[in-house]
Amino acid sequence: ADRVVAYAFATPEMGADAIKSPGAAFRSKGQWYRLKFKCETAPDHMEVLQLRYRIGDEIPESDWPKYNLYN
């Protein structure tokens, strides 16, 4: 992936040491895909303790403008 948009489909949820993004998108080889992820960090935010993610369906190019995605 060369780009991730955490807020493409939903507002990310921020915690003290975590971010949960149920409506993210990522771009790979010129195509966008749905993505859900949760990243937990150490209290100083300098170390990732856990990263969980799920890749979803490809997003049709006709929908890119609606979600502020681009090539």
Backbone as CSV, one residue per row, in Angstrom:
resi,resn,N_x,N_y,N_z,CA_x,CA_y,CA_z,C_x,C_y,C_z
1,ALA,0.848,-1.188,0.000,0.000,0.000,0.000,0.886,1.241,0.000
2,ASP,0.442,2.231,-0.742,1.202,3.479,-0.755,0.422,4.639,-0.149
3,ARG,-0.830,4.411,0.247,-1.631,5.466,0.853,-2.732,4.822,1.684
4,VAL,-3.018,5.402,2.864,-4.126,4.975,3.717,-4.919,6.216,4.097
5,VAL,-6.237,6.120,4.009,-7.130,7.193,4.450,-7.977,6.607,5.575
6,ALA,-7.706,7.021,6.799,-8.367,6.439,7.968,-9.834,6.833,8.077
7,TYR,-10.245,7.917,7.424,-11.586,8.488,7.588,-12.440,8.386,6.329
8,ALA,-12.110,7.519,5.397,-12.820,7.467,4.112,-14.319,7.192,4.279
9,PHE,-14.686,6.238,5.103,-16.088,5.836,5.244,-16.671,6.101,6.627
10,ALA,-15.830,6.361,7.614,-16.298,6.606,8.979,-15.212,7.351,9.748
11,THR,-15.623,8.057,10.773,-14.681,8.795,11.606,-13.924,7.827,12.513
12,PRO,-12.603,7.900,12.539,-11.822,7.035,13.425,-12.117,7.352,14.893
13,GLU,-11.961,6.339,15.727,-12.143,6.493,17.168,-10.762,6.546,17.804
14,MET,-10.489,7.640,18.512,-9.184,7.827,19.132,-9.277,7.541,20.625
15,GLY,-8.361,6.723,21.128,-8.235,6.490,22.549,-6.914,7.065,23.026
16,ALA,-6.623,6.917,24.295,-5.376,7.450,24.841,-4.164,6.839,24.145
17,ASP,-4.219,5.543,23.906,-3.079,4.840,23.309,-3.506,3.961,22.138
18,ALA,-4.592,4.346,21.464,-5.079,3.506,20.364,-5.891,4.339,19.377
19,ILE,-5.946,3.839,18.166,-6.848,4.378,17.148,-7.567,3.189,16.520
20,LYS,-8.870,3.331,16.373,-9.689,2.306,15.731,-10.368,2.966,14.543
21,SER,-10.180,2.396,13.375,-10.754,2.971,12.165,-11.582,1.912,11.442
22,PRO,-12.897,1.924,11.663,-13.752,0.924,11.027,-14.072,1.224,9.566
23,GLY,-13.747,2.437,9.103,-14.103,2.826,7.744,-12.949,3.424,6.973
24,ALA,-11.814,2.761,7.010,-10.624,3.249,6.305,-10.584,2.699,4.879
25,ALA,-9.618,3.206,4.121,-9.353,2.708,2.771,-7.847,2.765,2.542
26,PHE,-7.354,1.862,1.704,-5.939,1.919,1.333,-5.807,1.723,-0.168
27,ARG,-4.724,2.287,-0.719,-4.462,2.197,-2.150,-3.275,1.281,-2.373
28,SER,-3.428,0.364,-3.319,-2.355,-0.554,-3.700,-2.403,-0.760,-5.204
29,LYS,-1.283,-0.537,-5.860,-1.169,-0.719,-7.312,-2.261,0.031,-8.071
30,GLY,-2.576,1.249,-7.589,-3.533,2.103,-8.282,-4.991,1.826,-7.988
31,GLN,-5.296,0.871,-7.116,-6.674,0.542,-6.760,-6.890,0.803,-5.273
32,TRP,-8.105,1.205,-4.911,-8.471,1.439,-3.515,-9.281,0.258,-2.979
33,TYR,-9.062,-0.048,-1.694,-9.742,-1.155,-1.018,-10.234,-0.684,0.346
34,ARG,-11.334,-1.252,0.780,-11.824,-0.972,2.137,-10.877,-1.607,3.152
35,LEU,-10.820,-0.991,4.341,-9.914,-1.446,5.385,-10.504,-1.108,6.740
36,LYS,-10.374,-2.032,7.679,-10.671,-1.781,9.092,-9.388,-2.052,9.843
37,PHE,-9.058,-1.196,10.813,-7.866,-1.477,11.607,-7.977,-0.907,13.008
38,LYS,-7.170,-1.491,13.897,-6.997,-0.980,15.254,-5.519,-1.061,15.566
39,CYS,-4.961,0.049,16.004,-3.545,0.133,16.335,-3.419,0.584,17.784
40,GLU,-2.716,-0.210,18.585,-2.466,0.132,19.983,-0.984,0.417,20.156
41,THR,-0.677,1.491,20.892,0.711,1.898,21.081,1.096,1.899,22.556
42,ALA,2.399,1.991,22.781,2.912,2.198,24.131,2.478,3.592,24.592
43,PRO,2.478,3.852,25.887,2.044,5.161,26.388,2.789,6.353,25.776
44,ASP,4.038,6.176,25.371,4.779,7.286,24.754,4.524,7.391,23.247
45,HIS,3.716,6.491,22.709,3.320,6.451,21.290,4.494,6.228,20.339
46,MET,5.580,5.688,20.837,6.765,5.449,20.014,6.902,3.985,19.606
47,GLU,6.009,3.132,20.089,6.085,1.703,19.784,4.675,1.162,19.546
48,VAL,4.502,0.437,18.467,3.228,-0.227,18.197,3.218,-1.542,18.966
49,LEU,2.229,-1.707,19.823,2.109,-2.932,20.610,1.264,-3.976,19.896
50,GLN,0.269,-3.502,19.169,-0.599,-4.434,18.454,-1.245,-3.714,17.275
51,LEU,-1.295,-4.403,16.145,-1.980,-3.892,14.959,-2.844,-5.016,14.416
52,ARG,-4.138,-4.757,14.382,-5.082,-5.718,13.808,-5.783,-5.042,12.646
53,TYR,-5.971,-5.772,11.560,-6.623,-5.185,10.396,-7.368,-6.244,9.606
54,ARG,-8.328,-5.753,8.812,-9.091,-6.618,7.914,-9.254,-5.874,6.591
55,ILE,-8.847,-6.513,5.517,-8.968,-5.945,4.180,-10.341,-6.293,3.623
56,GLY,-10.987,-5.296,3.049,-12.313,-5.488,2.478,-12.291,-5.473,0.961
57,ASP,-13.431,-5.183,0.401,-13.617,-5.202,-1.051,-12.910,-4.042,-1.743
58,GLU,-12.638,-4.247,-3.020,-12.126,-3.166,-3.857,-13.217,-2.105,-3.998
59,ILE,-12.813,-0.848,-4.000,-13.747,0.266,-4.144,-13.789,0.653,-5.621
60,PRO,-14.963,0.626,-6.243,-15.046,0.983,-7.664,-14.543,2.411,-7.908
61,GLU,-13.833,2.599,-8.997,-13.281,3.916,-9.316,-14.373,4.979,-9.417
62,SER,-15.558,4.584,-9.813,-16.664,5.541,-9.908,-17.058,6.110,-8.538
63,ASP,-16.709,5.418,-7.451,-17.008,5.881,-6.087,-15.887,6.721,-5.476
64,TRP,-14.729,6.753,-6.084,-13.582,7.459,-5.500,-13.884,8.914,-5.166
65,PRO,-14.492,9.697,-6.068,-14.737,11.107,-5.734,-15.630,11.289,-4.503
66,LYS,-16.604,10.403,-4.337,-17.529,10.484,-3.209,-16.796,10.368,-1.871
67,TYR,-15.693,9.614,-1.843,-14.943,9.371,-0.611,-13.589,10.082,-0.598
68,ASN,-13.404,11.042,-1.509,-12.153,11.814,-1.600,-10.933,10.930,-1.810
69,LEU,-11.093,9.889,-2.603,-9.983,9.013,-2.972,-9.513,9.425,-4.360
70,TYR,-8.283,9.185,-4.659,-7.716,9.640,-5.931,-6.656,8.669,-6.408
71,ASN,-6.248,8.824,-7.646,-5.236,7.946,-8.222,-3.862,8.512,-8.058
